[in-house]
Amino acid sequence: MTAVLTKPRPIRLKGRSYLALTLTPELPLEDWLIRLDELAALSAGFFLRRPVVLDIEGLELDRAELRDLVGKLSGRGVRIMGIEGATASMLGSDLPPAMSGGRSTADVEPPAAEAAPVPEAVAPESVVRSDPTPGKPTPSIIVTQPVRSGQSLFFPEGDVTIVGSVASGAEVVAGGSIHVYGTLRGRALAGTMGNASARIFCSRLEAELLAIDGFYKTAEDMEPELRGKAVQIWLEGETFKVGSIA
């Protein structure tokens, strides 16, 4: 018999860019962390599953202080994927890797305490808050412009309706349900205030990530036959359910 040797396929290496937030700490760190906590309190889910780069350029920290800072951020649910501005002696296997050369995008503005947050390219007059039903408040907003790449729309008070599309690299975070009357290509996080009955609706599913009440479904996990379809997504227990609405 002749042995047939098959050559293994080569490992494929591809370049791919991702949208990440950059955090730039300020001294004293304890005061800066307090302000970060205040931001997180105003914006439920602000750092939820977001990749974050820590920029310490010009900040006089030693390795122990840097390790302590990364640990405190991790305890707050802030996932540091890389560190900019650190010397080689400061980093090691117990810390995220060094990063450099990132390309800046539009700033991500956190919402104000008393105002419904709006994507930076959406004019205030294009956002309408529905009148709550007496005795049973059900706040919602309607956005009549697309949510573009790099923009984040946060509305932890209730439902969000977008009369347009959500671009790749964009994000919509709602305390209630999310309705997209266009293509959903970015990230949609519904029910972020503990609302397991929230749903996500879209006219065309091309999402990068879906989340309801802290449970996640990435693009790789979605059924191929539902891509490009009009669907609704909901939770049954801890299981994602996706159904066609066409």
C-alpha positions in Angstrom: 0.0 0.0 0.0 1.1 3.5 -0.8 0.8 6.0 2.1 -0.8 9.2 1.0 0.5 12.1 2.9 -1.6 15.2 2.9 0.0 18.5 3.6 -1.9 20.5 6.3 -3.5 23.7 5.3 -1.4 26.8 6.2 -2.6 29.0 9.0 -4.4 32.0 7.7 -3.5 35.4 9.1 -5.8 38.3 8.4 -5.8 41.9 9.4 -9.0 43.2 10.9 -9.8 46.5 12.5 -12.3 47.0 15.4 -13.9 50.0 17.0 -12.6 50.5 20.6 -13.0 53.2 23.2 -9.9 55.0 24.6 -9.8 55.9 28.3 -7.3 58.5 29.3 -6.9 58.5 33.2 -6.0 61.7 35.0 -4.3 62.2 38.4 -5.4 61.8 41.1 -6.6 58.4 40.0 -9.1 58.0 42.8 -10.9 61.1 41.7 -10.9 60.0 38.1 -12.3 56.6 39.1 -15.1 58.4 41.0 -16.0 60.3 37.8 -15.9 57.1 35.9 -18.4 55.5 38.4 -20.7 58.5 38.0 -20.6 58.0 34.2 -21.4 54.3 34.6 -24.3 55.1 36.9 -25.8 57.5 34.4 -25.3 55.2 31.4 -26.4 51.6 32.1 -24.4 49.3 29.9 -22.0 52.0 28.7 -19.0 49.8 29.0 -20.9 46.6 28.4 -18.8 44.3 26.2 -16.9 47.3 24.8 -13.2 46.8 24.0 -11.3 49.6 25.7 -7.7 50.9 25.2 -6.1 52.5 28.2 -4.0 55.6 27.2 -1.5 56.5 29.9 0.8 58.7 27.8 2.4 61.3 30.0 1.0 59.8 33.2 3.7 59.0 35.8 2.8 55.5 36.9 4.9 52.6 37.9 4.1 49.0 37.1 2.4 48.3 40.5 0.2 51.4 40.1 -0.7 50.4 36.5 -1.6 46.9 37.5 -3.7 48.3 40.3 -5.5 50.6 37.9 -6.2 47.8 35.4 -7.5 45.7 38.3 -9.9 48.4 39.5 -11.2 49.0 36.0 -11.7 45.2 35.5 -13.7 45.2 38.8 -16.0 47.9 37.2 -16.6 45.8 34.1 -14.2 47.8 31.9 -12.3 45.3 29.7 -8.9 46.7 28.8 -7.7 45.1 25.5 -4.4 47.1 25.3 -2.4 49.9 26.8 -0.9 52.9 25.0 1.9 55.0 26.2 3.5 52.4 28.5 7.2 51.6 28.5 8.3 48.0 28.0 9.4 47.7 31.6 5.9 48.5 32.8 4.2 45.7 30.9 4.3 41.9 31.4 2.2 38.8 31.1 -0.1 40.0 33.8 -1.1 43.1 31.9 -2.7 43.8 28.5 -0.3 44.2 25.6 1.1 47.5 24.3 -0.8 49.2 21.5 0.0 52.1 19.3 -1.0 53.8 16.1 -4.7 53.8 16.6 -6.8 56.0 14.3 -9.1 58.4 16.0 -12.8 58.4 15.2 -15.6 60.6 16.4 -15.9 61.1 20.1 -18.5 58.9 21.9 -20.5 61.3 24.1 -22.0 59.9 27.3 -25.7 60.9 27.9 -26.5 63.7 30.4 -28.3 62.9 33.6 -31.6 64.6 32.6 -31.6 64.4 28.9 -32.4 61.6 26.5 -29.1 60.8 24.7 -28.8 61.4 21.0 -26.2 60.3 18.4 -23.9 63.2 17.7 -25.0 63.6 14.0 -28.7 63.6 14.9 -30.2 67.0 15.4 -32.2 67.3 18.7 -35.4 68.1 16.8 -35.3 64.8 15.1 -35.8 62.9 18.4 -39.2 62.7 19.9 -40.1 61.4 23.3 -43.5 59.7 23.5 -46.0 60.9 26.1 -46.1 58.3 28.9 -49.4 56.7 29.7 -50.8 58.1 33.0 -50.0 55.8 35.9 -47.8 53.6 33.7 -44.8 55.5 32.3 -43.4 53.9 29.1 -40.9 56.4 27.8 -39.5 56.0 24.3 -37.6 58.0 21.7 -37.9 58.0 17.9 -34.7 58.8 15.9 -35.4 59.7 12.3 -31.8 59.6 11.0 -29.4 56.6 10.6 -27.0 55.8 13.4 -23.6 56.0 11.7 -20.4 54.1 12.3 -18.7 55.2 15.5 -21.9 56.7 17.0 -23.5 55.3 20.2 -27.2 55.9 21.1 -28.0 55.3 24.8 -31.6 55.4 26.2 -31.8 53.4 29.4 -35.2 54.7 30.2 -37.2 52.7 27.6 -37.7 51.8 24.0 -35.8 53.1 21.0 -37.2 53.3 17.5 -34.9 54.1 14.6 -36.5 55.2 11.3 -33.4 54.2 9.3 -30.4 51.9 9.6 -27.7 51.2 12.2 -24.3 51.1 10.5 -21.5 48.7 11.2 -19.4 49.9 14.2 -22.5 51.8 15.6 -24.3 50.9 18.8 -27.8 51.2 20.2 -28.4 50.6 23.9 -31.9 50.7 25.3 -33.5 49.9 28.6 -36.5 48.6 26.7 -37.0 47.2 23.2 -35.2 48.3 20.0 -37.0 48.8 16.7 -34.9 49.4 13.5 -36.9 50.2 10.4 -33.8 49.5 8.2 -30.7 47.4 8.3 -29.2 46.5 11.6 -25.5 46.1 11.1 -24.0 47.3 14.4 -24.6 46.3 18.0 -28.1 46.3 19.6 -28.3 45.9 23.4 -31.9 45.8 24.7 -33.3 45.4 28.2 -30.1 46.7 29.8 -31.9 47.7 33.0 -33.0 44.1 33.7 -35.9 43.9 31.3 -35.9 40.3 30.1 -39.1 40.9 28.1 -37.5 43.4 25.8 -37.2 42.5 22.1 -35.1 43.6 19.1 -36.9 44.1 15.8 -35.3 45.0 12.5 -36.2 45.0 8.8 -32.9 43.5 7.8 -30.6 41.5 10.1 -26.8 42.0 9.6 -25.9 42.7 13.2 -22.5 42.3 14.7 -23.8 41.6 18.2 -27.3 41.3 19.9 -27.9 41.4 23.6 -31.1 41.3 25.8 -30.9 41.6 29.6 -27.2 40.8 29.6 -27.4 37.7 27.3 -25.4 37.9 24.1 -25.5 36.6 20.6 -22.6 37.4 18.2 -22.7 37.4 14.4 -20.9 34.0 14.3 -23.7 32.5 16.4 -26.6 33.7 14.3 -28.4 31.3 12.0 -27.3 31.9 8.4 -30.8 31.7 7.0 -31.9 34.7 9.1 -29.2 37.0 7.8 -30.7 39.7 5.6 -34.2 38.9 6.8 -36.8 40.9 8.8 -36.7 39.4 12.2 -37.5 39.8 15.9 -35.3 38.5 18.7 -36.4 37.7 22.2 -35.5 35.7 25.3 -37.1 32.5 26.6 -35.3 31.9 29.9 -31.7 32.2 29.0 -32.2 31.1 25.4 -32.3 33.5 22.4 -35.2 33.1 20.1 -35.2 34.6 16.6 -38.2 34.6 14.4 -39.1 36.1 11.0 -41.6 39.0 10.8 -41.8 39.1 7.0 
